[in-house]
């Protein structure tokens, strides 16, 4: 999400802390995520018959307000195979 609370990407995976620690000699990097751009997600949703709301920007929100906004639509999906 950006500073106005608009979704700008969807996290698809996170750098594993166990593997990161091994690869960096014990130091674990923070906030390393991989995401799909919002435009790609919008195309996916449209092809699935789901409409997405778009925004042209707005006023900047405080981090707690952004978190509150995100809480309403954030879910974790875990795939195991």
TORPA-4810 file (N, C-alpha, C, O; in nm, 3 decimals):
<nodes>
NODE_1_0.085_-0.117_0.000_0.000_0.000_0.000_0.090_0.124_0.000_0.199_0.124_0.056_X
NODE_2_0.040_0.228_-0.064_0.117_0.352_-0.062_0.071_0.439_0.056_-0.010_0.395_0.138_X
NODE_3_0.122_0.560_0.064_0.094_0.647_0.178_-0.051_0.694_0.183_-0.095_0.745_0.286_X
NODE_4_-0.128_0.677_0.073_-0.269_0.714_0.074_-0.360_0.596_0.107_-0.481_0.610_0.117_X
NODE_5_-0.298_0.478_0.124_-0.376_0.357_0.154_-0.421_0.282_0.031_-0.498_0.186_0.043_X
NODE_6_-0.375_0.321_-0.087_-0.410_0.250_-0.211_-0.319_0.129_-0.229_-0.200_0.135_-0.200_X
NODE_7_-0.377_0.020_-0.276_-0.299_-0.101_-0.302_-0.215_-0.078_-0.427_-0.267_-0.038_-0.531_X
NODE_8_-0.085_-0.103_-0.417_0.003_-0.086_-0.532_0.068_-0.217_-0.574_0.140_-0.222_-0.674_X
NODE_9_0.044_-0.323_-0.498_0.097_-0.454_-0.530_0.044_-0.556_-0.432_-0.009_-0.521_-0.326_X
NODE_10_0.058_-0.683_-0.467_0.013_-0.792_-0.382_0.132_-0.883_-0.356_0.190_-0.937_-0.449_X
NODE_11_0.167_-0.900_-0.230_0.282_-0.984_-0.194_0.252_-1.128_-0.232_0.147_-1.182_-0.197_X
NODE_12_0.346_-1.191_-0.303_0.329_-1.330_-0.344_0.418_-1.424_-0.266_0.387_-1.543_-0.254_X
NODE_13_0.528_-1.374_-0.213_0.616_-1.457_-0.131_0.710_-1.368_-0.051_0.727_-1.250_-0.080_X
NODE_14_0.769_-1.428_0.049_0.862_-1.358_0.137_0.992_-1.437_0.143_0.990_-1.560_0.141_X
NODE_15_1.102_-1.367_0.151_1.232_-1.432_0.163_1.237_-1.507_0.294_1.223_-1.447_0.401_X
NODE_16_1.257_-1.637_0.289_1.256_-1.722_0.408_1.368_-1.684_0.504_1.484_-1.675_0.465_X
NODE_17_1.333_-1.664_0.631_1.434_-1.624_0.729_1.535_-1.735_0.754_1.653_-1.707_0.777_X
NODE_18_1.493_-1.860_0.751_1.588_-1.970_0.773_1.688_-1.977_0.658_1.809_-1.988_0.682_X
NODE_19_1.640_-1.972_0.536_1.730_-1.975_0.419_1.814_-1.849_0.412_1.932_-1.854_0.376_X
NODE_20_1.755_-1.735_0.447_1.828_-1.609_0.444_1.943_-1.612_0.543_2.053_-1.567_0.511_X
NODE_21_1.918_-1.663_0.661_2.023_-1.669_0.763_2.137_-1.759_0.716_2.254_-1.727_0.737_X
NODE_22_2.104_-1.869_0.651_2.208_-1.959_0.601_2.287_-1.892_0.488_2.409_-1.903_0.483_X
NODE_23_2.217_-1.823_0.398_2.282_-1.762_0.282_2.369_-1.642_0.319_2.465_-1.612_0.249_X
NODE_24_2.334_-1.575_0.427_2.409_-1.454_0.464_2.497_-1.475_0.586_2.545_-1.378_0.645_X
NODE_25_2.519_-1.599_0.623_2.607_-1.627_0.737_2.546_-1.591_0.871_2.618_-1.557_0.965_X
NODE_26_2.414_-1.599_0.882_2.348_-1.576_1.009_2.272_-1.445_1.018_2.192_-1.427_1.109_X
NODE_27_2.294_-1.353_0.925_2.222_-1.227_0.925_2.094_-1.242_0.844_2.099_-1.283_0.728_X
NODE_28_1.981_-1.209_0.904_1.853_-1.222_0.834_1.805_-1.085_0.787_1.780_-0.997_0.870_X
NODE_29_1.792_-1.066_0.654_1.739_-0.939_0.605_1.592_-0.925_0.641_1.521_-1.025_0.654_X
NODE_30_1.545_-0.802_0.658_1.405_-0.778_0.693_1.331_-0.715_0.576_1.391_-0.648_0.491_X
NODE_31_1.202_-0.738_0.572_1.112_-0.677_0.474_1.152_-0.705_0.330_1.144_-0.617_0.244_X
NODE_32_1.193_-0.828_0.302_1.224_-0.867_0.165_1.105_-0.950_0.116_1.088_-1.065_0.155_X
NODE_33_1.023_-0.889_0.029_0.904_-0.954_-0.023_0.903_-0.945_-0.174_0.972_-0.861_-0.233_X
NODE_34_0.826_-1.031_-0.236_0.811_-1.033_-0.380_0.662_-1.014_-0.408_0.579_-1.078_-0.344_X
NODE_35_0.629_-0.927_-0.505_0.490_-0.891_-0.526_0.452_-0.887_-0.673_0.537_-0.882_-0.761_X
NODE_36_0.322_-0.890_-0.695_0.263_-0.871_-0.828_0.212_-0.728_-0.833_0.148_-0.682_-0.739_X
NODE_37_0.240_-0.656_-0.940_0.193_-0.518_-0.954_0.041_-0.514_-0.956_-0.025_-0.610_-0.998_X
NODE_38_-0.014_-0.402_-0.911_-0.159_-0.385_-0.905_-0.224_-0.402_-1.042_-0.333_-0.457_-1.052_X
NODE_39_-0.158_-0.355_-1.150_-0.215_-0.369_-1.284_-0.232_-0.515_-1.323_-0.332_-0.551_-1.385_X
NODE_40_-0.136_-0.598_-1.287_-0.145_-0.741_-1.317_-0.260_-0.803_-1.237_-0.336_-0.883_-1.290_X
NODE_41_-0.272_-0.765_-1.110_-0.379_-0.818_-1.026_-0.515_-0.772_-1.078_-0.611_-0.849_-1.078_X
NODE_42_-0.524_-0.646_-1.123_-0.650_-0.594_-1.177_-0.692_-0.674_-1.300_-0.810_-0.705_-1.316_X
NODE_43_-0.597_-0.707_-1.387_-0.627_-0.788_-1.506_-0.674_-0.927_-1.465_-0.770_-0.979_-1.523_X
NODE_44_-0.608_-0.988_-1.367_-0.649_-1.119_-1.318_-0.791_-1.115_-1.263_-0.873_-1.202_-1.294_X
NODE_45_-0.821_-1.014_-1.181_-0.955_-1.003_-1.124_-1.060_-0.985_-1.233_-1.166_-1.048_-1.228_X
NODE_46_-1.032_-0.899_-1.331_-1.126_-0.876_-1.441_-1.153_-1.004_-1.519_-1.267_-1.031_-1.557_X
NODE_47_-1.048_-1.084_-1.544_-1.066_-1.208_-1.617_-1.145_-1.311_-1.536_-1.198_-1.408_-1.592_X
NODE_48_-1.154_-1.289_-1.405_-1.231_-1.378_-1.318_-1.370_-1.321_-1.289_-1.444_-1.375_-1.207_X
NODE_49_-1.405_-1.210_-1.356_-1.536_-1.149_-1.338_-1.551_-1.069_-1.210_-1.663_-1.047_-1.163_X
NODE_50_-1.439_-1.024_-1.154_-1.442_-0.947_-1.030_-1.398_-0.804_-1.061_-1.292_-0.783_-1.119_X
NODE_51_-1.480_-0.707_-1.022_-1.444_-0.568_-1.048_-1.356_-0.516_-0.935_-1.373_-0.553_-0.819_X
NODE_52_-1.263_-0.430_-0.970_-1.172_-0.372_-0.872_-1.194_-0.221_-0.869_-1.212_-0.158_-0.973_X
NODE_53_-1.192_-0.166_-0.751_-1.205_-0.021_-0.735_-1.069_0.042_-0.762_-0.967_-0.008_-0.715_X
NODE_54_-1.068_0.152_-0.836_-0.943_0.222_-0.862_-0.945_0.359_-0.794_-1.050_0.415_-0.765_X
NODE_55_-0.827_0.410_-0.771_-0.813_0.538_-0.703_-0.712_0.624_-0.778_-0.615_0.572_-0.833_X
NODE_56_-0.735_0.753_-0.779_-0.641_0.844_-0.844_-0.556_0.916_-0.740_-0.490_1.015_-0.770_X
NODE_57_-0.559_0.865_-0.619_-0.480_0.925_-0.513_-0.569_0.991_-0.409_-0.692_0.986_-0.418_X
NODE_58_-0.509_1.051_-0.314_-0.583_1.116_-0.208_-0.485_1.169_-0.105_-0.365_1.180_-0.132_X
NODE_59_-0.537_1.201_0.011_-0.449_1.255_0.114_-0.371_1.142_0.180_-0.418_1.028_0.188_X
NODE_60_-0.252_1.174_0.228_-0.170_1.075_0.297_-0.231_1.041_0.431_-0.286_1.128_0.500_X
NODE_61_-0.221_0.914_0.468_-0.276_0.865_0.593_-0.162_0.832_0.689_-0.048_0.811_0.646_X
NODE_62_-0.192_0.826_0.815_-0.093_0.783_0.914_-0.077_0.631_0.903_-0.168_0.563_0.859_X
NODE_63_0.039_0.578_0.944_0.058_0.432_0.939_-0.053_0.354_1.012_-0.098_0.253_0.958_X
NODE_64_-0.100_0.397_1.131_-0.210_0.322_1.193_-0.339_0.323_1.108_-0.411_0.224_1.104_X
NODE_65_-0.367_0.435_1.041_-0.485_0.443_0.956_-0.472_0.352_0.834_-0.569_0.289_0.791_X
NODE_66_-0.352_0.345_0.777_-0.327_0.255_0.665_-0.345_0.111_0.710_-0.407_0.031_0.640_X
NODE_67_-0.292_0.078_0.827_-0.307_-0.057_0.881_-0.452_-0.094_0.905_-0.493_-0.206_0.876_X
NODE_68_-0.530_0.000_0.956_-0.672_-0.024_0.980_-0.746_-0.049_0.848_-0.831_-0.137_0.839_X
NODE_69_-0.712_0.030_0.747_-0.774_0.013_0.615_-0.737_-0.125_0.558_-0.822_-0.194_0.502_X
NODE_70_-0.611_-0.164_0.571_-0.564_-0.292_0.517_-0.627_-0.411_0.588_-0.651_-0.515_0.527_X
NODE_71_-0.653_-0.397_0.715_-0.709_-0.507_0.794_-0.843_-0.555_0.737_-0.877_-0.673_0.750_X
NODE_72_-0.917_-0.466_0.674_-1.049_-0.500_0.622_-1.043_-0.597_0.504_-1.142_-0.666_0.477_X
NODE_73_-0.930_-0.605_0.433_-0.926_-0.690_0.314_-0.801_-0.776_0.302_-0.776_-0.834_0.196_X
NODE_74_-0.721_-0.785_0.407_-0.597_-0.861_0.399_-0.618_-1.002_0.453_-0.672_-1.021_0.561_X
NODE_75_-0.575_-1.100_0.375_-0.582_-1.240_0.416_-0.449_-1.307_0.379_-0.379_-1.264_0.288_X
NODE_76_-0.418_-1.413_0.450_-0.300_-1.492_0.416_-0.347_-1.621_0.351_-0.433_-1.691_0.404_X
NODE_77_-0.291_-1.650_0.235_-0.319_-1.775_0.167_-0.189_-1.852_0.160_-0.090_-1.802_0.107_X
NODE_78_-0.189_-1.971_0.213_-0.068_-2.052_0.214_-0.091_-2.177_0.132_-0.187_-2.251_0.155_X
NODE_79_-0.003_-2.201_0.036_-0.014_-2.320_-0.049_0.098_-2.416_-0.011_0.215_-2.377_-0.004_X
NODE_80_0.062_-2.538_0.013_0.160_-2.642_0.044_0.149_-2.750_-0.061_0.040_-2.792_-0.099_X
NODE_81_0.262_-2.795_-0.106_0.253_-2.895_-0.212_0.355_-3.000_-0.206_0.357_-3.090_-0.291_X
</nodes>
